[in-house]
């Protein structure tokens, strides 16, 4: 695909749970597995209509199991929580890298607004919008 800047380096650092992405011009991004998981480009997280992604709490300890090439334009990241449906194109990596600070701040703000945590998938039911709460009775 024309115009997409392909990385020259994609290296997973399992111990620190960071994916390093480097480019020929010297640009380099170090993105946590948690950040990549909560901003997955999958329809499951992003939805089909764009806009703000689904809020995914409890992923501080998530790691990437494998990085699989998809053609010449993307990779599939398989996370140890079972998530593997997002294709991270070169454009997605560039967007997530360039906007890391703003996106991460927004994620933390949204967690706080909903009383959710980076540390647990268990949430306070009262913090969830009614449509996300399990039926009672």
Secondary structure, DSSP 8 states (H G I E B T S, - for coil): -TT----SEEEEETTTTEEEEE-TTS-EEEEEHHHHHHT--SHHHH-SS-SS-----S-TT--EEEEEEETTTEEEEEETTS----EEEHHHHHHHHHTHHHHHHHHHHHHHHTT--SS-S---GGGS-GGGS----
